[in-house]
Amino acid sequence: MKKELLVTGGAGFIGANFIYYLINHTDYSVTNIDALTYASHPFMKDAFHNTDRYRFIHGDITDQEQLKSIFYKKYEAIIHFAAESHVDRSIQYAAPFIETNIMGTLNLLNAVRDGKAKKMIQISTDEVYGSLKEKEAPFTEKTPLSPNNPYSASKAGADLLAQAYYNTFKLPVIITRCSNNYGPFQHVEKFIPKVITSALTGKDIPIYGDGGQIRDWLFVEDHCRAIHAVLENGKIGSVYNIGGGQEQTNLEVVQQIVDYLGANRKRIKHTEDRLGHDRRYSINYEKIKRELHWQPRVDFAEGLKRTIEWYQEKVKENKRDHK
């Protein structure tokens, strides 16, 4: 009998990539529950026609009655991606972030406590650690949590709940914290897709402040491999940082995209900086490298090329659909 995973938020950016990875590289069966919010990909409802290893459920992890309908069986693991994740939206209105990211996580932890899954992997973010100075050492798993915006605060709250359930109930939980992901399927409101699509469609290319904010970029395919490694061999109760080892300023990223597409750098327009904008993120991923023998394979230049080409094709498809 095939082992079955419950993936929450599997119609979102990283979740969809992870399900594609599982179907193509493992023999797991996957149940995908997703609320299909604005940032989701509806095509995930009908994905993988050629396999019986996938099923989709349109549901909300904050709705306990809906959750009852999927927990009629015991899952090998819950891989918990489902989250509100856009910082700007959290600054405008934080309530959905608290509801989904904290209360939704609580519902899943209680399901594991009730014996509905053997373990849970809480997919989190390096943003819970706050901001680094330019020469400061990268975040480790022991870095204190210090979130600076409502989104990261809600994720930190969810992480602390997961940690508390492990400490109180010995619940089989593992937390992963990744650096900034990029790649196919990311919503166009996010930084790299917004820059690419703006450049492709002749619009001004926006960048916050001076563009000197530094991010550690992780290609989504490498992230999926890391989560799989944690699923298979991660130590219960542990935190694993997952980084790309590819620090770039936002301005450097924008310039690389503009130059690759042959656009004019004069189209880059600096806008008022975001409230509470963290200056630098950087991840030390030595623990997962040492314990689980994972490290990123895709360097930023190659990953960015693959990402740009994917969005180029999507823009072409949109133009064909509107003819």
Beta strands, then each sheet from edge to edge (+ up, - down):
strand 1: 4-8
strand 2: 29-34
strand 3: 54-58
strand 4: 77-80
strand 5: 120-125
strand 6: 173-178
strand 7: 180-182
strand 8: 205-208
strand 9: 214-219
strand 10: 239-242
strand 11: 247-249
strand 12: 268-271
sheet 1: 3+ 2+ 1+ 4+ 5+ 6+ 10+
sheet 2: 7+ 9+ 11-
sheet 3: 8+ 12+
end
